[in-house]
Amino acid sequence: MILGVVSDTHNRLGNIEKIIDIFNSNKVDFVIHTGDITKAETLRKFSNLNCSLMGVYGNNDLLELGLNKTSEECGFDFREPPFITSICKKKIAIFHEPETIAETIENDPSIDLVLHGHTHRYTNQEINGVKIFNPGECAGMIAGKNAVGIIDLDTLKAKRIFF
């Protein structure tokens, strides 16, 4: 099972089209957005994915009315963080801001994977055997510096794809 990870798209519609192309061409099974979509029209663009989308709202999403309604209309599953779910027998905790990750891992040792955004910086590390991943910048204006992540859920190996 292949998981796509995207964060902090911040209403960059041109980047979102590229992100969707990357995920569709890599035949990902699920995409998780770790927040800061900012506008309902931006979220709606993700309906062009060939797979399911789930995620959390970020600190900039609190300003935009209509994200919940758009999520429901498109069949997406977005929640306030942390959103803890299981996919392919892996327990995944989805955050936007990373400040409470260590506490969450300590309180729930069954978590296999933590995904977060907010910092716009790449993270691929382990804490107490838990993989923590942030693909980094997805909303920048410099071509080739933006990235999304793809994770093989069987092995928890993650890679970045730049665009």
Secondary structure, DSSP 4 states (H G I P E B T S, - for coil): -EEEEE---TT-HHHHHHHHHHHHHTT-SEEEE-S---SHHHHHHGGGSSSEEEEE--TTGGG-TTHHHHHHHHT-EEESSPEEEEETTEEEEE-SSGGGHHHHHHH-TT--EEE--SS-S-EEEEETTEEEEE---SS-SSTTS-EEEEEETTTTEEEEEE-
